[in-house]
Amino acid sequence: MLLKKLIKQCQKNNIEAQKELYNLYAQKFFGIVLKYSSNYPEAQDNLQDAFIKIFEKIDQYKYQGSFEGWMKRILINTALQKYKKQKVYELIHTNIPDEPENVVIDQDLSLDELLNCIQNLPTRYRMVFNLYILDGYSHQEVADKLDISLGTSKSNLSRARQILRKEVELLQNINSDKHA
């Protein structure tokens, strides 16, 4: 009930309500937008841009489905728009089969280390990896969101996994040397 009232106040451009909504979700959404950004300052910019769009489009929310999910779509799309304009994707038109690739992660590898590896992926690979693996989009949905071919989505995911596998193995070796 309280959220519905807050949304209605935001629809009336109530600055205090907008501030409250921002404070309610900013920290949680920062983690999401960071996945699609190269660094913290860029993530902060993307978060701000997304909230501006949320407030501009809040009249379009029809109280059907999750409000948080509605905002998350705007958040991800806002971050992706920057990269679509930069044309950072490698266009590949080969058929790459869907092969599940499992990376065995040592228990000594911290979540921060793993997230840092993902953050350091080249942009085109990080975007596809995040959308497909972390956010559960299909390759077709990833291709549509990023304006790339289905083959490019699959290829970029495969390359991201290869890079991550090497980075994880390197970190696991470093960690095992520390404990030896």
Secondary structure, DSSP 8 states (H G I E B T S, - for coil): -HHHHHHHHHHTT-HHHHHHHHHHHHHHHHHHHHHTSSSHHHHHHHHHHHHHHHHHHGGG--S-S-HHHHHHHHHHHHHHHHHHHHT------S------------TTS-HHHHHHHHHTS-HHHHHHHIIIIIS---HHHHHHHHT--HHHHHHHHHHHHHHHHHHHHHHHHHHHHHH-
